[in-house]
Amino acid sequence: MNTTNQDITFDQVHTAKKQRLLTEMMESTCQEILKLGNSNPFLSTCTVCHSHKIKNFTQRFGFFMSQCQNCKHIFCNPMPDKNQLNYYYNSAMKDFENEFFLESFENRIPIFNRRIEIIKQHLPTGKLMDVGSAIGIFLTAIQRQQLDYELFSCDPNTSACELLRQKFPSLTCYESMVEDLTMSAQFDGITMWDTIEHVSNPLLVANKIHSLLRPGGFWFFSTPNTDSFEWSVAGERHVQILPPGHINLFNKASIEHLLSQSNFHLVDSHTLNGSLDISYVQKLLASGDKVFQDNAGQLITSHINEPEFASQLAQFLIETRKAGNIFVIAQKQG
C-alpha cells in the first residue's frame, strides 16, 4: 500500500468555517453546560491504567484535564456527568459537527481507503459493524469498493440512523450506545473511528466490544495519538483538547493497557496520515508563537515549508508511528 499518495492536509478535513468558529461554539455551549453542575467526583486514579500518579494537565472550556504519569493518558477530571453529556450531544455543537463533516466528506474518504486496505488483510469478508457511524463516511468508502462484508451500524443519534438507513438500504442499523447492545457474540469485525476519546468509561466499552465479537474477531479503531509530532509541538494547546467531547486522550501505552485489561491482543498499530501532522504544525508555526517554534525545534522550523522535507518527515511519522491519529488492529482472546 502506498501511503504517500493523496497526501491529506489539515485544511482539507477541517473546513475554514470550523476553524473559525470552533472555539466560539465550544465556549458558548460549555458556558451553559457548566451551569448544570457536575455530580461526578474528582478522580484520584487514571481512567485506563488506574495509577494514582496523576497531575493537572490543562484547563479548557471550564473543564480540567489530568495526565497519568505512568501511561501518559490524558483525561477529563472530573468526568462530565450524564446531564452535561446529554446537553452537549444534543446542542448546536452536534449540528455544527455534522455540517463540517458533510462539507469535508469527499476529502475524508482517502483516510478510510487507507484503513480499509489494512482491514482487508486481516478480515477479507464477514459481518462488520461500524460503531458511531455518524453520516456514514466509512460506510461509503466500504460501499464504493464493493467489498464482501455484511454491514451493520450502531449509533445513538436518531437523525444519523435515519440518514444511514436511507443511504444504505441493506444496512442493519442499531439506534443505541454500543454498551447497551444485548446480542451475543456474532461479529467478525467491529470498527470505531475517532469515537473512544468521547467515552467516559473506555474499559466498559472495550469489554462490550469483546463480548460482541466472535472468537478471533477483530476490533479496528482510531483515536488521536498524544504521543505524536503534532502533540509534541501543540502540547496543552492542541486543537483536539475538546472537553466535554474529547474526555479520554490516548497514546500507544495507554491503548496497550486498555487492550490488555479487556482481553485483546494488539496485532499492530499504524499512524497513516503524517501529512496531517505536517500541515497542522505548519499552521501553528505560521502563528509566530514562540512556544510552538521552541517545541518544534529550530531545524524543523527552518525546513518544514520545503516540500521535499515535509514529505519525507510525513513518511517518517508514518513509519515510526508518530503521526497524530493512531489506527489499531486488536484481536479477541479467550
N, C-alpha and C positions, 0 to 999 in steps of 0.2 A: 504494500500500500504506500503510495507516495503522499506523505502528509504535508509536503511543502506546496502542493498545488492549491490554487484558490485560497491564498492567504486571507484570513478573516481579520478585520480590524475592529477596534473598539467602536468607531463611529458607525460602522455598518450594522451592528447589532444593538447599539444604544442610540436611539434616534435623537436628533437635535432637541426636539421638544422634551424628551425625557431628561436629557442632561440639564436643560434649562430650568425645568420645573420640579425635578425630583425632590430636592431639599425643601422647597417651599411646600409641596404637597405633604411630605412627611412631617414637617413641623406643625402644620395646621391640624393634621389628623392626630398626631400624638398629643397635642395640647388637650384635645377632647378625651383621648384615651386615659391620660393621666388623671383627669378629673374623676374617673370611675373608681379610683383607688385600686389597690392590689392586695388580695388576701394571701398571696404566697409568701413564705418566709425566705429570708436570705439563706443561700446555700453555703454550707461550710466545706463541701467536697465537690470535686469535679463531676460533671454530669456523665462522663464517659469512663474514666479510669478510677474514679472515687478517691483520688488522692486528696489529702487535707491541705496540700501545699498549693494554695491559690492566692492570687493577689489581684488588686484592681488593675484593669487594663485601660479602659477609657469610659467616657460617658457620651451617649449620642441620643438626641431627641428625648432627653429626660430619663433614659434607661441606662443602667450601669452594666458594663461588661467586665467579667472577670477572666483571668487566664490561669490555667493549671500550669504549675512549674514542673510537673512530672511529664505530661504528654503534650503540653503547649496548646491544649484545646482552649478555645475562647467561647464563652457562653454568657447569656444574659443572666443577671443576678440582682434581685430575684427574678425568676421567670415570670413573664406576664401571665395573669390568671385567665380563666376561661372567658370571663366577661370582656376583658381587654382584647383577647384574640378574636372573639366573635365580632366586636366592633370593628377591629382592623380589617378583617377579611370580608366585611360587608359594607365597607366605607367606599368613598370615591377613589381610594387608592387602588382597589381591585379593577375598577373600570379603566383607570389610568394605565395600569399594568397591561391589561388586555389590549388596550389601544396601541401601545408601542410594540407589543408582540405582533399584532396584525401588521403594523407598518414595516416591521423588520422581518416578516415571515420568510420571504424567499432568501434573505441574507443568512438566516439561521439554518436553512436546510443543509448546507455543506457541513455544519458542525455535526449533525446527526448522521450524514452519509459516512463520515469517517468512523463514527462509533459502530454503525451497522456492519461495516466491513469486518470489524473485530468480533462483533456478536456472532456473525455467521460462522466464524471459525470454531466457536465453542458450541453454538446451537443453530445448526442449519435448518431445523424445522421444529414444529411442536406448538404447544399452547403458550402464548406470550402475553402477559398482562402489563400494561403501562399504568403506573400509579402517578396521579397528578398530571393528567394529560392536558389540562387547560384547553387551548384552542387547537390542539392536535398537530403540532409541527412534526414531532417524531413519527406519529402515525401516518402522516402524509408522506414522509420520507420512506417509510416502510412500504406504503402502498405503491409509490412510484417505481419501486424496484421489483414489484410483483413477486414478493417473496412468499415462501410456502409456510406461513405461520397462521394459526388460528388466533385472532386478535381479541383481546379483552382490554377494558379500561376501567380505572377506578378513580373517581374524582368527586369530592363532596359538594361541588358547586352545581346547582340546578341548571343554570343557563349554559354552563360549559357542557354538561351532559346532553342537553337538548341539541346543542350545536354539533357535538360529536356524533350523535345518532343520525342527524341529517346528512353529515358529510360522509359517514361510513356506515351504510345500511346493514352490513353484515357484522358489525362490531357489537359485542356484548358489553354493555356499559353499566357498571355498578355505581350508583349515586351514594357514596359512602366514604368515610375515612377508612383507610386500609386496615387500621387496627380494630375496626368494628365489623369487618367481614367474618362470617361464621362458617364458611365452607371448609372442607377438609383439604389436605394437600392434593393439588391437581394441576399445577402449572409447571411447565418445563423451564420457564424463564420469567423473571419479573424485572421490569425496568423502572427506574425512578430518577428523573432528570432534574437536578437543582431543586430538590424538594426536602431532603433530610435536614438541611440547615434551618428549615421552618418548623421543625418538630421539637416540641418541648421535652419529650422523653424518647431519645433515639433508641435506647435498648428495647423498649416496649415495641417499637415499630420493627426493629431488626428481628426480634423474636417472632413477630407476626408474619413477616416475610418468610422466615424459615419454615413456619408451620404451613404456609400456603404452597410451598414448593415440593415437588416430588423428590424422592431420593436422588441425589446427584444434580438437582436443578441449580440454575444459575441466577444470581442477583446481580444485575448490571445497574450501576448508579453513578451519578456525577454530583459534585458539590464544590464550592470554592475551596481552593487549596491555600491555606495560610502559610505554608512553607514553600513559597514561590518567589520568583524575581519581583513581580509587581507588588507583592505584600511587603517584601523587604524594603522597597522604596516608599510605598504609601504609608505603611505602618498603621497607627491608630486612626489615620485619616482616610483609610481605604473606603472607596465608594460602596463596597459591599457590606459595610457595617450598618445594618438597617433594622435595628430592633424597633418594634416587636415582630417584624417579619423574619429577618435572619437572627435566630437566637441560639444556634449552635454552629460554630465555625470550625471546620475540621482541618487536619493535616494527616499525612500518611500514618504517623504514630498513633494518633487518636482513632483513626479508622481501624487500624490493626487491633487496638483494644476492644473496640465495638464488635468487630467480627469474631474475635476470639470468645467473647462473652456470650455471643448468640449462636455459637457452634457453626460458624462459617470458616472455610479455608480461603485465604487470599490467594487466588490464582495468579493475578497480575494487576498492575495499575498503569495508567498512561496519562500523561498531560499532553494532549494532542494539538493544542492551539497556541503555540508560542507567539504567533503574530499578534494575538490579542494582548499579551503582556507588553510586547514592544510598543504597540500603538497607545496603550494606556499610559505607560511610563513616559512616552514622548509628550503626551498631553500634560502630565504632571511637571515635567521639566520645562515645558513651554511657559508655565505659570511664573517662572523665575523664583520660586520659593526655595530659599537656601537649604531648608531641611531636606527637601526632595533631592536636590543636587548633591548634598553631602551623602545621603543614603545611597544614591546611585553610584557614586564614585566618579572621580574626575575622568577616568578613561572612558567609561560608558557615556558620560555626559558629553564628551567631546566627539564621540563617534556614532552615537545612536541614530542620527539622522542620515548616515551614509547607507544607502540601500543594501550594499553587499554585507556590511557589518550587521545591520538589522536582521537580514535574512539568516545569516549564519548564527546569530545569537538566538533567534527564534527556534532554529533547528536544535541548537544546544539545549534550550529549555525543554524541548520535547524529549530528547534523548536522555536527559538527566532527571526527568520527572520534576522539573522546577517551574512549569507553566502554571497559570493561575486557576485552573479548574481540573480537578482530578477525576478520572473515569476509572471505576473499579469493577473488576470481574471477581465475584466471590462464588464459591460452590458450597452447597449444603452438605453438612456432615451429619452422621448419626441418623 
